[in-house]
Amino acid sequence: ALPAPIRQEFKTLVGPTLGMDSIEKGAQALVLGFALVVLFLLVYYKFSGFVAFIALSFNILFLLALMASMGAVLTMPGIAGVVLTVGMAIDANVIIFERIREELRARETYRKSLQIGYEKALWTILDSNITTAIATVVLMQLGSGPVRGFAVTLLIGLVCSVYTAFYVTRTIFEARVRHEDAKFSI
């Protein structure tokens, strides 16, 4: 028990139209943020940015498909979870790309740079995603309603993010190197 009395100082009610307006604005923010991130990736990383865009698209597709299969509804907190997932996914791709760049600067071949870059990035990315997942599981256990919706969306997004960052992007890079023996910009 707290020695201080509890009193209500502020109360707000949100009607269905205002709630829908918030969801629409959240979805617009997601689309705008996604577009700006993709633009940055394409300008700064060129081909690799395009690969990250493909991985990010798969990430969101997998996330929404898993949520739909569970019968989950995308609410405003869920949209916030998707936005954070996009950020975590891009972070994973940037870490991988920078590790590959380091190897290319060390005069490694493209094939070897890909292998070493992904190996070096693995534990960094897993560490950040596992710690976020732990916090997310705590939110799921202790939170209610909107907090739990945010946590579920984020946890699914983290799993999708790790999968797309390590499997989808690597598959595309290796196919490009194998079939074209091409050099590409990272």
ABEGO torsion letter per residue (X at the ends): XBABBBBBABBBBBBAAAAAAAAAAAAAAAAAAAAAAAAAAAAAAEAAAAAAAAAAAAAAAAAAAAAAAAGBBBBAAAAAAAAAAAAAAAAAAAAAAAAAAAAAAAGBBAAAAAAAAAAAAAAAAAAAAAAAAAAAAAAAAABBEAAAAAAAAAAAAAAAAAAAAAAAAAAAAAAAAAAAGBBBBX
